[in-house]
Amino acid sequence: MRNLIAQNTFNLRPGGQFSNITSTLSFESLVSGLITLVLVVAALVFFFMLILGGLKWIISGGDKAQTEAARNQITAALIGLVVVFAAWAIAQVVGSLFGIDIFNLTLPNLF
């Protein structure tokens, strides 16, 4: 057991096993990662809004106002999912037409 714990240690000192992370971290990778993160988080938020709207509809018990509020939430969540998917699709089309892969961005060196 002691050997298993000893094998899972990390060298965090400069020049250790994580020293190459900063050399691979660049502006392009940050922008690409941020765009991907925003799309994934937005899709998850709208998906959970859709689930919550469905639960509200089930729990409404036939109350017209609560059913209408749940229906509006479901509609907003579906529109949000369509917008997120459309943004992803547009990025893919732009990438294939112009050769710019926004999810794996590489910028030319200016200097």
BAFI-3210 file (N, C-alpha, C; in Angstrom, 3 decimals, decimal comma, padded with zeros to 6 digits):
// residues 111
n [1|2|3|4|5|6|7|8|9|10|11|12|13|14|15|16|17|18|19|20|21|22|23|24|25|26|27|28|29|30|31|32|33|34|35|36|37|38|39|40|41|42|43|44|45|46|47|48|49|50|51|52|53|54|55|56|57|58|59|60|61|62|63|64|65|66|67|68|69|70|71|72|73|74|75|76|77|78|79|80|81|82|83|84|85|86|87|88|89|90|91|92|93|94|95|96|97|98|99|100|101|102|103|104|105|106|107|108|109|110|111]
n.u [000,834|001,946|003,775|002,095|001,028|003,350|004,016|002,252|003,061|003,887|006,180|006,548|008,349|010,325|011,326|010,513|008,234|005,976|006,850|006,795|004,260|003,819|005,310|003,823|001,521|-000,264|-001,391|-003,143|-004,010|-005,295|-007,440|-008,804|-009,452|-011,075|-013,242|-014,283|-014,923|-016,911|-018,941|-019,546|-020,357|-022,560|-024,246|-024,705|-025,996|-028,365|-029,442|-029,966|-031,805|-033,871|-034,538|-035,333|-037,553|-039,245|-039,644|-040,943|-043,281|-044,424|-044,793|-046,554|-049,252|-051,533|-052,119|-052,751|-051,121|-048,615|-048,063|-047,876|-045,623|-043,695|-043,758|-042,825|-040,210|-039,186|-039,342|-037,538|-035,186|-034,904|-034,552|-032,162|-030,446|-030,531|-029,316|-026,723|-025,900|-026,045|-024,043|-021,797|-021,959|-021,668|-019,063|-017,730|-018,322|-017,137|-014,536|-014,068|-014,434|-012,667|-010,385|-009,818|-009,558|-011,290|-011,476|-009,080|-006,952|-004,459|-002,280|-000,536|002,939|003,751|006,051]
n.v [-001,197|001,216|001,620|002,151|004,636|006,162|006,175|007,933|010,603|014,014|016,096|019,307|021,325|023,938|023,018|020,473|017,701|019,071|021,295|021,818|022,680|025,457|026,114|025,111|026,526|029,037|032,115|031,503|028,915|029,477|031,132|029,369|027,319|028,774|029,508|026,989|026,120|027,997|027,360|024,710|025,022|026,737|025,077|023,053|024,508|025,361|022,859|021,865|023,803|023,083|020,550|021,330|022,922|020,965|019,425|021,344|021,610|019,085|019,112|021,179|020,576|021,082|023,755|026,699|029,029|028,210|026,137|027,539|029,143|027,129|026,117|028,355|028,445|026,043|026,588|028,756|027,438|025,564|027,295|028,474|026,222|025,737|028,078|027,818|025,442|026,358|028,331|026,729|025,209|027,214|028,033|025,709|025,629|028,023|027,358|025,244|026,490|028,724|027,781|028,228|027,062|027,499|026,211|025,073|027,029|028,768|031,339|033,483|034,393|037,695|039,101]
n.w [000,000|000,757|-001,292|-003,458|-002,788|-002,781|-005,468|-006,608|-006,338|-007,045|-008,707|-008,106|-008,258|-009,867|-013,098|-012,792|-013,360|-014,255|-015,522|-018,247|-018,861|-018,866|-021,063|-023,174|-022,959|-024,449|-025,997|-028,067|-027,400|-025,021|-025,875|-027,600|-025,792|-024,022|-025,674|-026,316|-023,731|-023,012|-024,876|-024,124|-021,424|-021,774|-023,293|-021,404|-019,370|-020,673|-021,236|-018,639|-017,878|-019,554|-018,534|-015,935|-016,595|-017,642|-015,329|-013,737|-015,195|-014,855|-012,079|-011,785|-011,550|-013,042|-012,781|-014,423|-014,684|-013,699|-015,448|-017,850|-017,273|-017,037|-019,639|-021,041|-020,018|-021,012|-023,746|-023,936|-023,169|-025,243|-027,414|-026,624|-026,711|-029,468|-030,400|-029,314|-030,600|-033,237|-033,208|-032,829|-035,191|-037,144|-036,578|-037,332|-040,087|-040,978|-040,348|-042,136|-044,621|-044,696|-043,576|-040,918|-037,865|-035,170|-032,778|-032,419|-032,437|-034,248|-034,477|-036,742|-036,404|-035,571|-035,144]
ca.u [000,000|002,838|004,361|001,090|000,946|004,596|004,048|001,341|003,546|004,191|007,282|006,033|009,441|010,705|012,105|009,955|007,450|004,957|007,496|006,504|002,903|003,893|005,867|002,781|000,418|-000,107|-002,598|-004,043|-004,638|-006,222|-008,641|-009,515|-010,017|-012,154|-014,391|-014,832|-015,527|-018,156|-019,953|-019,943|-021,108|-023,854|-025,073|-025,125|-026,971|-029,647|-029,972|-030,554|-033,015|-034,887|-034,946|-036,095|-038,853|-040,063|-040,044|-041,943|-044,525|-044,983|-045,167|-047,535|-050,540|-052,649|-052,280|-052,514|-050,007|-047,369|-047,846|-047,420|-044,247|-042,853|-043,695|-041,927|-038,852|-038,789|-039,126|-036,290|-034,081|-034,736|-033,980|-030,761|-029,718|-030,408|-028,323|-025,400|-025,576|-025,814|-022,726|-020,816|-022,025|-021,090|-017,612|-017,251|-018,413|-016,080|-013,281|-013,879|-014,369|-011,520|-009,229|-009,578|-010,156|-011,376|-011,344|-007,664|-006,507|-003,046|-002,103|000,825|003,818|003,828|007,399]
ca.v [000,000|002,368|001,809|002,769|006,056|006,797|006,311|009,000|011,907|014,893|017,020|020,623|022,296|024,371|022,012|019,157|017,085|019,990|022,518|022,067|023,205|026,866|026,266|024,809|027,448|030,212|032,912|030,778|027,809|030,063|031,575|028,167|026,669|029,608|029,388|025,651|026,099|028,779|026,588|023,544|025,494|027,238|023,926|022,392|025,370|025,287|021,511|021,774|024,625|022,263|019,537|022,011|023,297|019,753|019,089|022,329|021,289|017,910|019,469|022,268|020,059|021,601|025,196|027,306|029,979|027,456|025,406|028,521|029,499|025,986|026,084|029,438|028,050|025,015|027,267|029,510|026,482|025,022|028,357|028,571|025,085|025,952|029,140|027,246|024,530|027,160|028,948|025,677|024,860|028,324|027,949|024,595|026,018|029,016|026,624|024,464|027,378|029,624|027,118|028,755|026,190|028,328|025,356|024,741|028,274|029,071|032,679|033,665|035,276|039,027|039,646]
ca.w [000,000|000,836|-002,620|-004,322|-002,439|-003,181|-006,915|-007,022|-005,922|-008,168|-008,507|-008,496|-008,277|-011,222|-013,802|-012,499|-014,417|-014,754|-015,995|-019,658|-019,033|-019,239|-022,408|-024,148|-022,745|-025,294|-026,172|-028,959|-026,673|-024,052|-026,593|-028,048|-024,616|-023,500|-026,573|-026,111|-022,396|-023,046|-025,598|-023,325|-020,255|-022,252|-023,648|-020,155|-018,677|-021,374|-021,066|-017,306|-017,890|-020,203|-017,550|-014,876|-017,155|-017,687|-013,953|-013,305|-015,879|-014,179|-010,710|-011,784|-011,094|-013,824|-012,596|-015,729|-014,628|-013,546|-016,695|-018,831|-016,912|-017,395|-021,105|-021,453|-019,686|-021,974|-025,023|-023,830|-023,141|-026,593|-028,244|-026,215|-027,272|-030,907|-030,601|-029,040|-031,691|-034,443|-033,069|-033,083|-036,611|-037,905|-036,394|-038,145|-041,498|-041,206|-040,330|-043,364|-045,783|-044,665|-042,996|-039,572|-036,863|-033,971|-031,603|-032,354|-033,042|-034,404|-035,054|-037,293|-035,640|-036,132|-034,973]
c.u [000,871|003,472|003,380|000,974|002,196|004,657|003,179|001,768|003,946|005,312|006,853|007,120|009,736|011,624|011,600|009,094|006,355|005,572|007,170|005,093|002,950|004,487|004,819|001,585|000,666|-001,433|-003,618|-004,760|-005,608|-007,527|-009,458|-010,184|-011,181|-013,406|-015,068|-015,539|-016,855|-019,265|-020,447|-020,779|-022,486|-024,776|-025,569|-026,177|-028,332|-030,272|-030,624|-031,781|-034,172|-035,422|-035,778|-037,470|-039,786|-040,533|-041,102|-043,300|-045,202|-045,518|-046,301|-048,930|-051,727|-052,900|-051,840|-051,300|-048,672|-047,043|-047,319|-045,974|-043,282|-042,696|-042,763|-040,466|-038,335|-038,505|-037,815|-035,084|-033,840|-034,128|-032,498|-029,915|-029,515|-029,352|-026,913|-024,985|-025,285|-024,447|-021,622|-020,778|-021,418|-019,568|-017,020|-017,265|-017,331|-014,723|-013,035|-013,758|-013,077|-010,271|-008,858|-010,305|-010,153|-011,236|-009,924|-006,915|-004,985|-002,941|-000,688|001,644|003,934|005,235|008,439]
c.v [001,250|002,657|002,466|004,255|006,775|007,003|007,465|010,361|012,702|015,833|018,387|021,689|022,736|023,350|020,604|018,672|017,986|021,271|022,820|022,576|024,659|027,058|025,955|025,738|028,706|030,945|032,166|029,648|028,321|030,485|030,367|027,454|027,445|029,506|028,034|025,560|026,843|027,999|025,402|023,970|025,996|026,079|023,202|023,200|025,272|023,908|021,366|022,668|023,858|021,207|020,176|022,450|022,107|019,327|020,056|022,037|020,107|018,277|020,495|021,821|020,643|023,081|025,893|028,241|029,247|026,659|026,339|028,944|028,370|025,890|027,167|029,096|026,991|025,641|028,040|028,574|025,885|026,050|028,528|027,439|025,238|027,015|028,600|026,299|025,296|027,843|027,936|025,333|025,954|028,307|026,821|024,947|027,035|028,325|025,845|025,353|028,186|028,995|027,634|027,845|026,928|027,508|024,832|025,874|028,349|030,413|032,794|034,607|036,621|039,594|038,605]
c.w [000,000|-000,526|-003,570|-004,052|-002,913|-004,690|-007,403|-006,511|-007,155|-007,780|-009,014|-008,505|-009,705|-011,862|-013,556|-013,644|-014,966|-015,309|-017,449|-019,897|-019,477|-020,617|-023,475|-024,019|-023,567|-025,388|-027,015|-028,226|-025,617|-024,717|-027,039|-026,885|-024,033|-024,361|-026,389|-024,769|-022,376|-023,752|-024,777|-022,126|-020,677|-022,613|-022,401|-019,407|-019,354|-021,261|-019,693|-017,163|-018,519|-019,238|-016,439|-015,366|-017,245|-016,307|-013,426|-013,946|-015,200|-012,808|-010,679|-011,364|-011,831|-013,641|-013,885|-015,732|-014,528|-014,805|-017,782|-018,546|-017,283|-018,908|-021,631|-021,156|-020,661|-023,332|-025,014|-023,840|-024,520|-027,543|-027,906|-026,758|-028,773|-031,198|-030,373|-030,156|-032,974|-034,380|-033,348|-034,576|-037,482|-037,781|-037,224|-039,632|-041,841|-041,236|-041,598|-044,603|-045,841|-044,062|-041,614|-038,591|-035,531|-032,690|-031,438|-033,037|-033,108|-035,119|-035,616|-036,409|-036,331|-036,066|-035,243]
res [m|r|n|l|i|a|q|n|t|f|n|l|r|p|g|g|q|f|s|n|i|t|s|t|l|s|f|e|s|l|v|s|g|l|i|t|l|v|l|v|v|a|a|l|v|f|f|f|m|l|i|l|g|g|l|k|w|i|i|s|g|g|d|k|a|q|t|e|a|a|r|n|q|i|t|a|a|l|i|g|l|v|v|v|f|a|a|w|a|i|a|q|v|v|g|s|l|f|g|i|d|i|f|n|l|t|l|p|n|l|f]
***
